[in-house]
Amino acid sequence: MSSVVRKVFSRRTLAIAAGGTAVAAGGGYWYLNSGPAYPQSTRETRRAPPPWTPPSRAEMLASLKVSRPLQAGAAAQGEEFDLLIVGGGATGAGVAVDAASRGLKVALVERDDFGAGTSSKSTKLVHGGVRYLQKAVMELDYDQYKLVKEALHERKIFLQTAPYLSHMLPIMLPIYQYWQVPYYWAGCKLYDVLAGKENMESSYLMSRGKALETFPMLKQDGLVGALVYYDGQHNDSRMNIALIMTAVKLGAVVGNYCEVTDLHKDESGKLHGARLKDNLTGEEWNVRAKGIINATGPFSDTLLKLDNPSHTPIVQPSSGIHITLPNYYSPRKMGLLDPATSDGRVIFFLPWQGNTIAGTTDTPASVERNPVAPEEEIRWVLEEVRRYLSPDIRVRRGDVLSAWSGLRPLVRNPAAASTQGLVRSHMIYVSESGLLTIAGGKWTTYREMAQETVDTAIKTFNLQNKVRSGCVTENLRLVGSDGWSRNMFIGLIQRYGLETDVAKHLSDNYGDRAWTVCSLAEPTGRQWPLYGKRISAQYPYIEAEVRYAVNHEYAQTAIDVLARRTRLCFLNVQAALETLPRVVDIMADELGWSYTERKKQIADAVEFFGSMGLPRAAVPVLPPPIPRTTLERLWAWLRGSRHSVYYARTPKDAGVVSHSRARFEPGELAALTAAFDRHAKSMVVDGQPEEVIELPRVVPAVREVAGYEGVSAKDFDYVLEEAGLKKAEGLGFDEFIEICGNLKDVVTAPAGIFTKRERFRIPVEKSGGGV
């Protein structure tokens, strides 16, 4: 007994026990303090921050015009920009923030709106890239490894510099094979290890039951469990605007809808300025700068050709399409990743801004301003979604609320040998004339790309004596962050009487600038809410945001507001169409638009909506502007509209098949019956002769009917399996009609559109009431 006591209380045993206790205590302390560091809520965050009104667009253009080419013998002090940045997307805006924060005199111009291109059409993720890590390990690719490591470092900074616009999101990888459990677990743990101290939360394994509890829409058959890892998510175009406004606050001069039409060179062939054109007024002027940075993304070759007409294109764009689905397709706080689709591409399925987005594809594309998501790509995404959702969920083409295409600017370094492949991350290139081009990369790494670009620009353009510090953007919080906390929305509710979802939306998309937005809100005239008139009953966007976008964020068109300042166009293009006249009417108050200009704004917006998934034929008649004067009201009355908003199905001759669960269009049933009669033959079923159409003949028969031409074999297989007729030899008439109704439900898009049929009138005095 005494020997046992001596062993238990020996120095060695006590040392092991003490060491184990210390390790356990240290591990527990680390675990309890792990996870994201949220901004601390204080009494100050429940009050509005000091007001700040940025210079107007007119003042910005006036500042741009001050810097003109030198006349012979004229002084140039203070009239030359250090850097002229061309491109107002994520990269250009990030470069402007970095350069201005170092004390450089910066000008930024964008030929469209800020973030109008790829920067507003991303997957909305702030991520290191799980698929890149897989390639790095499986192919022993060190470049892919560096890309993941760099992105994971930037991910943490991203979430800290604009905490109100970005947040961490758990993403589930469903597992249907037991051997995949250790494979996925090891991969996600390696992802955590690479993030190191900058990791958000540790990945973890879920049982089958827990996975279905968390994600009840998931397909149960064969499900083994799930692996959950963490990445970030953000509102991309709002983030772009936050960068632009931060650059402005730091002293940068910015101008949207300002296009570079020519580059100016001195006698030695070096760039020293450019000619700009205001695309809204047509006015042109010259600007001088010590250095010019090309940050135009997929359009980089346009500026490079302007610099050198013999330039060989370096951009090879790839199209990534996304679709928006209703919120019932996914949980509100859990995303899903399918790493093994039918053709090897990766697809994300993510909750975002109250809806669900699914994508993305990766296909070669041509460079264009507003690329359209091809129908075959939309169908591919839907087919992949069907593969991992529960069979009791009917995945319908009509549930696609919006669809858009974004161009990834994959680039080839022109200084590399012709055998070099595409740059996987980003590339900085300085031409012989001194044009500095930054291209490639992704949203997550915009800050590091900007840092490298400004470092190169300082050396290339000899700006060492102009900077007051090195890069400070790792700790520079963007506009809207300083007075924000996760509980700030409660203060908005208590002060302005907003609906909870409206207050939460404003807090999460404007940060502490939400106080300024609310100060522009008009009373609703109701008992509750007191303020916050919605522009669409389905979504939390309010009229005050439109006024704020014009006066504080340089919005110049209805598209700017509906697509990028708010995200209504991305969430539901039909809702954007319905609210368009009211948005144009509010902007007319702020910008003094004439009736002709309002009509143009509506026409331009409807044209743009075509790139967001709305068929052009779905709007045979443009919605008219809301009458504002007595003459306009009289004209509207003579036309018999009085600002009528038309919600109806498209007529058959408009070329769009309407969506209907309950009935077919007039004449459609007769056409289906005729198709059945042409292809059916007599067969003995259950001992009785019956007219039946064989399964291989069903799709050709259906395609003969107008409106069903786009039915694919995969669509047919899907609805056949849903109806339990997969093993049938053929379909009788009733079964054939049932299958056609299901195809109509699954394949066609909803047609709630503007037309002159089945209309009802909204009186002028109530046109802004959200009816």
N, C-alpha and C positions, 0 to 999 in steps of 0.2 A: 504493500500500500504506500509506504513511504517513498519507494522508488517511482511510483506513478505520480505522486505529489511533486517530487523533485523534477520530473520531466515536464509536468504541466506548468510549473512555475519557474522553469529554468530561464536563463537570460535569452537563450535562443528562441524559446517558445514565446516569451513576452515580446521580443523584438519582432517576430513574425506577426504576432497579433497586433502590435502597435502599428507596424507598417501596413497591414491589411486594413486596419481601421482608418488610417490616414488616407490611403488610396480610395476607400469607399467614401469617406467624407469629401475628398477632393472631387471625385466623380459625381457625387450627389450635388455638390455646389455648382459644378460646371453644368450639369443637366438642368438644374433649377434656373440658372441664369442664361441658358442658351436660347436660341430663337431670335426673332427680329427685335430690334430696339425701337420701340414706338416713341414718337415725340411726347414729351411729358405734358399733361394737361395742367394748366395753371389758370388763375383768375383772369390773367391778361387775355387768354385765348377765348374767353367768352365775350370779349369786347371787340369792336371793329378796330382794325389797325389804322395807322395814320393814312389819310387819303393820298392817292397818287393818280394823276391823270397824265397819260403819255402824250407827247406831241402828236398833233393830227397828221394825217397823211400829207396834207398840203404843206405843212411845216417841214415834214421830212423831205419832200421833193424840192422845196426851196433850199434846204441845206445841201442837197445833192447838186443843185445848179450853181452853188457858190464856187465849187471847184471846177474851173474852166481852164482850157489850154492857155498857156502863157502867151501874151503878146510880146513883141520884141522889147527887151529891156524892162519888162514889168516885174515887180516883186512877187514872190510866191509864198511868203510866210503864212502859214495857217490856212492855206487854200488848197492843200493837196492831201488826199487821204493816204494813209500808210498802206491800207489794204482795201481793194475792191473785191468783194466776194460775190460771185455769180451763182445763184441757186439758193433758194430759201427752204429746202427740205431739212431733214435731221442733220445731215452733215454740214451744210452751209450755216445753219443756225447755231450748231455747236461750235463751229470755227469762229463765228462772230462773238459768241459769249466768251470763249477762251481769249481771243485777241483783245477784245474790249476790256476784259478783266485784268489784262497785263498793262493797260494804259495806252494801247495803240488807237489811232484814229481810224475807225472802221466804217465802211459803207457796205451794205448788202442789198442786192437787187434780185428780184424773182419775176420772170416773165408772166407767170400765172399768179395764183394765190400761194401763200406760205403753206407748204405741206400738201400741195395739190396733187403731187405724183405718188411715188411709191411710199413716201413717209406717212400717208394717211391710209394706205391699203395693205398694211402688214398683217401678220398673224396675231398681233397685239401681245406677243410674249416678250419677256425680258429673260433670256435664257442662255445657258452655256452651250447647249446643244447636245442632248443625249445621243442623237444619231451620229453626230461627229465623233463623239467619244467611242461609239461602237466601231466606227471605221478606223479610228486611231489604234484600237486594240487589235481588231481582226486583221488589219492590213499593215500593222506596225508603221503607221504613218505619223511621223513626228510633227509635221505641219498641222495636221488635224488636232493633235494633242495640244500644241501651242495655242491654236484657235480656241479650244475649249477652256484652257487655263486662263487665257486673257478675258474671255467672255464672262467666266465665273467671277473674276475679280471686278469687272465692270458692273456686273449685275448688282452687287451689293451697293456700290456707289450710286448706281441708278436709282435704287429704291430709297436712298437717303437724301438725295438732292431734291427730289420732288415727291415726298411721301404721300401727298394727297392724290397724286395721279397714278401711283403704282403700288402694288401690293403683292404679297406672295400668294401663290395658288397651288394647292395640292393637285397632282395629276396622277391618275390611276392607269396602270398597265395591266389589263385583265390577262390572266394566265389560264390557258386551256390544255396545257400539257405539263405533267409533273416534272419532266426534265428541265422545263423552263424556269422553275422556281429558283434553283441555285444560280442559273445563268443571269436572270434579271436581278436577283438580289445582289450578286457580285458586281454587276454593272452599275447599279444605283449606289451601292456603297462606295465604289470607286469615284463616282460623281461627287458624293459627299466629301470624300477625302481630298479630292482635287480642290474643292472650294475651301477647305481648311477652316480657319477661324471666320471666314466670310460666308460660311454655310448658313442657310436660313433655318431649316429644320431637318432632322435626320429622316431618311427614307425608312419605310417600315413595311412589313408583310401583313396582308389582310387575309383572314380566312374567307372561305366561300360565302358563308352566311353574313359576315360583316361587310363584304364587298357588295352583296345584294341589298343589304340594309342601307348602305351609303349611296349606292347607284342602282335603284330598283329598276331602271330602264334597261339594265344590262341583260344580255342573253344568258340564260341559266344552263342550257344544255352543254355539258362537258366542262363547265367552269370549275377550276381547281382552287383559285384564289386570286389575289391581286397584289401588285407591288405599287406603293404610293411614294412618289418623290416630289420635291418642291422646286418650283421655278417662279419667276415673277410675271406679272401681267400689268399692262398699262393702257391708257387711252392715247393712242399714238398722235393723232393730230392735235389734241389738247396739249400734249407734251411739246409738240413742235411750236405751238403758239407761246407756251410758257418760256421756251428758249428764246424766241424772238423778242418777247416783252422784257426778258432779263437782259438781253443785249441792248435794248433801247434804254433801259434804266441805267445801264453801265456807260451810256454815251454813244452807242452805235447809231448810225443813220440807216434806216431800212426803207425799202419801197417795194411793195408788191405791184404786180402788173407793170413792171418796168423791164423792158427787154434790151439786151445788148445787141445792137445791130451792126457794130463795127468795132474793131480794135485798132488803137493808135500806136504807132511805133516811131522811135526816133531814127536818126540817121544811121545808127549802128544796128538797127533791126530789133532793138529791145522795146518791150511794151512799156508805155507810160500813161495809158488812159484808154477810154472807150467812149463810144457814142451810145446814148440811152434813148429809148422811146417809151413814152407813157402809153400803154396799150388801151387805156380808157379814153384818152383825149387825142392821141395822135401826135402830141408835142414831142419834139426831139431836142436833145442838148448833149454837150460833151462833159466828161468828168475826167479828172486827173487822179492818178494813184501811183504810188511807188511800186506796188505789186498787185497782180490780179490772180485770184484763186478761182479755179473752175471746180465747182461743187454741184454740178448739175445731174449727177447720177446717171440714169439711162441715156440722157441727152448729152453726155460728155463729148461725144464725137462732133456734135454740132458746133460747139465753141472751138474745139481743136481744129476743125476744118476752116473756121473763120480765121484762125491764127495761121494755119498752113493748108492751103487748098489741096496739096498733094498728100495730106495726112491719110494714113491707112487706119480704118476703123478698128477700135480696140474693144468696144462694148459688144458683148454677145448676150442680149437680154433673155431671161427666162421668165415665163409667166406663171405666177402662183394665183390660183383662183380660190375664193372663199364664198361660202353661202351663209346666210343668216336664217336660223330656224326659230320657232317659238320657244319660250322658256321651258315648256313641259318636256323637252327632249333631253334635258340634263339637270342634275342637282345644281343649286345656286352656288355652292362652294366646292365643287369638285370637277376637275377637267378629266379628259380621257385621251390617251395616246394609243393609236394602233400602229405598232412598229412594223407590221408585216401585212401590208395590203395585198390584194390580188396580183399587183404588178410590181411589188417591191417598194413602192413609195410610202412615205410616212404621212399619216393623217391625224390632225388634232381635232378634238371635239370639246369646246371650251365654253363655259358660261361667260358672258360679257355684256355689261350694261343692261342687264335684265333679260337678254335673249341668249341664244346659243349660236356660236359660229363654228363652222366645220370647214376644214381645208387642211393642207393646201396641196395643189398639184405642182408639177414642175415640168413645163413643156416649153420648147423653143417658141419665141415670139418676135414680132417686129416692134420697133420703137414707135409708139404713138402716144398722144397726150391722154386720151381716155380709152384705154383698151377695154374690150367687152369680153366678159366671161363666156366662152363657147358653150353651147348647150350640151355637147358631148362630155365636157369636163364637169358640168353641174351634175349630169346624170351619173358620172363615175363616182363623184363624192357621195351622192345619195345611195348608190349601190353598195359602197363600202360601209356607210352608216347602217344599212340594213343588216349587214353581216354580223354586227356585234350588239345590236339592240334586240330586246325581247320581241318574240314573234307576235305578241298581242298589240304591238305598236305599229300602226300602218305608216310607213315612211312615204309621204306623198310629195310629188313635185309641186303641188299647190301650197305646201307649207313653206316653200322657199320665199322668205320675205324680201330678201335682197341678194344679189350676187355681184361680185366685183372681181376684177383682175388687177394684180399689182406686178410691176416689172422688177425683177431682181437684176441689178446691173453687174453681171459677171464680166470681168475685164481681163484683158491680156496686156501685160506690161510691154509698151512699145520699145523699151530699151533692152528687153530680153531677146534671146535667140528665137527664131521662128518656130522651133520645136518645143518651146516652153508651153505648158498648159495654162489654163485659166487660173487667175489668182483666186485662192479660196477665201482669203480674208479681205484685205484692202490694199490699194496700191497708190503710191505718191510718185508723180512724174513731173519733171520740169522740162519744158520744151526749150529749144534754142533761143526763142524770143523771150523766155522768162515766164511763160504761162505755167502756173503751178496747178496740176490736176490731182484731185483726190477722188478716188472712185472705188466702188466695191463696198465690202463690209456689211454690217447690219445695224439695226436700231440699238441693240445692246451695247455695241462697242463705239457708238458715236462719239463719246467723250474722249476716248483714247485716240481715235482717228483725228479728232480736232486738235488734240495736244501735239501729235506728231506733225500735223499740217502746219500749225503755227510755229513750232520749233524750226521746221524746214524753211518757212517763209521768212523768219527773222534772219536766218543765215543767208538765204538766197537774195533777199532785197536789202541787206545791210541795215536792219532795224534794231541792232543791239542797243544803240543809244536812245531808242524811243521807248523801250519797255521799262517799267518800274519794278517788275517782279517776274519770277518764273510762273509756271502754270499753277493756278489755285483752284481749278474747277473740281478737284476731288472733294473739297469741303464747301464749295459755293452752292448755297441753296437757291433754287429758282424762285421767281416771283410767285407769291401765293403760299409759300411754305412757312414763313417765319411765324405767323400768327395762327397757324392751323393746328388742330388736334382732332383726334377721332371723335371727340364729343362736341365739336364746334357746331354741328348741325342742330343740337338741342338749343343752343343760344339763338340760332336763326329762327327756330320755331317759336321760342318764347318772345322774341322781339317783334317778329313780323307776322306771326300767325300763319305760317306756311304748313302745308300738308307734309307729313313726315317723309314720304318718298321724294318730294320736291326738295326739301331741305337737305336730305342726305345726298341727293344728286348734285346740288349746288356745292356742297362742302367737298365732295369727292372729285369734282371736276374744275373748280375754281380756287380751292384752298381758301385763304383768308380774303381773296378778292370777291368771294361770294357776298360779303357785306355790301360791296359796291353794287353788285348785281341787284341785290334786294332793295337798295336805295332807289333804283330806277323802276321798281315794280309799282303798279297801280292797284288801288283797292278793287277787290272782286265785287263788292256790293252785297256779299252774302254773309251769313252768320259765321260760316267757316268753309274754306280758309279765308282769312282776311285779305291776304295778298297772294299773288302768284297765279295769274291767268295762264292756263296752259294753251299751247299752240296746237297740241294734239291730245285728245282725251286719254289715249292709251299710254302716253309716255310723259315723264316728269319735266319736260322742257317748257319754260314759261316765256311770255312775251318780253319780259325785261332782259332776257338773254340776247334777244335780237338787237335791242337798243344798245346793250353793253358791247356786243360784237362790233357794231358800227363805230361807236365812240371811243372804245378802249382797245380794240383788237384789229382794227384796219379792215374789217369786212366790207367789201365793195359790191358784192353781188348776192343774190338769193342763194346761189350754190355755195358760196363761202359759208353762209349761216347754216344751211340744212345739211351740208356734207362734212364740214370741218370744225366750225365753232360749236355747233351741236352735232350729234351723230345720227340724227333721225334718218337720213338717207341711207346710212349703212344698216340701221336696225330694221327699217321697214320703208321701202321706197314708195309703197302705196300710201302710207300715212304722210310721207313727205309731199307727195303729189296733192293730197287733199288739203294740206295746210299751206301750200305754196301761195295762194292769193293773199292770205292774211299776213304771211311773212313779208311779202313784197309791199303790202300796204304799210306795215310798220316801218320798213326801211325807207319808204317814200317820205314818211314824216321826218326822218333824220337826214336824208340826202336830197330831198326836194325833187324827186323824180316826176317827170311829166307822165301823162297817160301813155304816150308812145313808148317811153322808157320802161314803164311797168309791163306793158305788153311784151317788150323785148326780153325783159328779165324772166317772165313766165315761159316764153318760148325757149330761151337758152337753157333754163332749168329742166324743162321737159326733155330737151335733147340730151342733156347730161344724164337724166334718169335712165335713159336707154343703156348707158354703160353700167348702171347699177341693177340691171335685171328687169327693167320695165320695158316690155315690147312697145316699139313706137306705134304699132297699129292699135295698141290698147288705148290710145288717146286720139281718136279721130277728130275731136274738137277740143282746142285748147281752152282751159278755164279762163274766163275773162277777169281783168283786174276789178277789184272792189271800187265802185264809183265813189269819188271823193268830192266832186263839185256838182252844182245843180245841173249843169250842162251834161255831165257824165251820167247823172241819174236819169235825166230825160232820155238820153241816148240808149241807156240800158232798158228803160221802160218801153221805148219804141221797138227795141229788139225783142222784147218779151222775156228778158232774162232776170233783170233786177238782181244781178249777181247770183244766179242760180248755180248751185253746186250739184252736179249730177252723179248719182251713184247707181249704176245699173250694169247688167251684163252686156257684153259687147254683142252687137248684132252679127249674124252669121257672115254677112258680106264684109265685115271688117277684117276678116282673116285671122281672128283669134278665137280659140275655143274657150268658152266660159267654163267655170268650175261649178259642178253641181253634184251633190251627194244623192239627192232625192229623185231627180227626174232628168230626162234627156231633153235636148232642144227640140222645137217643133220640126218634124220631118226627119229627125235623126234616127228615131226608132224604126221608121219605115226603111231608111237606108241600111240599117243593120240587118233588118229582116231580109231585105233583098240580097245582101251579101251572104247571109246564112243559106238562103235558098240556092244560090249559085254554087256553093261549095259543099253542101250537105249531101249525104247519101243514105240509103236505107240500110239499117243494121238491126240485128236481133238483140234486144237488151232485156234481160230477165224474162226471156221467152216470148217477148212481144216485139213486133217490128216497130222501128222508130227512126225518124229522120235525125241523123247525127252528123256532126262535122268532126273529122278526125283532128287530133291535137296538132300534128304538123301543118295542117291547113288553116288553123285558126288565125295566126298572125298575118299571113297573106290576105285572108278574107277581111280582117279588121282594117288593114291598111288601105283597102279600097274605099273606105268611107272617109269623107272629108272631115278633117280634124284629128284623125287617128294615124296619119301618115308617119308620125314620129315614134310609134310604138315599137319598142325593141324586144328581142327575144328574152332578154333578162327581165324586163318589166312583166312580160307575160308569165315567165316562170315564177316570179315573185307572187303575183296575184293568184296564180293557179295553186301554189302551195298554201297560200292563205285560205283559199276556199276549200282545201282538202281534196282537190281534184287532180293532184299530181300524177296519180297512177291510173287515172281513167283512160280508156281507149279513145274516147271522143266525148263531145259535149252536145247535149240536147239543146233545143231552142232556149228554154228557160235558163239553163246553165250558161249558155253562150251570152245571153243578155246580162246575166249577173256578172260574168267575167268582164264584159265590156264596160259595165258600170264601175267596176273596181279599177279597171285600167284608166277610165276617165278620172276617177278620184285620185289615183296615184300619179298619173303622168301630167295632167294639165295644170296650168298655173291659174290662180284666182284672178277673176276679171273685174273686181270692183273698180270701175274706171269711170272717167268722165264721158258722158254721151248725152244726147238730147232726149233719150228715151227714159221713161219711168222717173222723171225728175220731180223734185220738190223744191220749193223756194225758201230761201233764207232772207228775211227782210234786211235791208241795208243797215238799220239801226242795231241789228243783232248779229251782224256778220262776224264780229270779233268775239263772240261769246262762247266759242268752242262747241257749237252745235254739230 
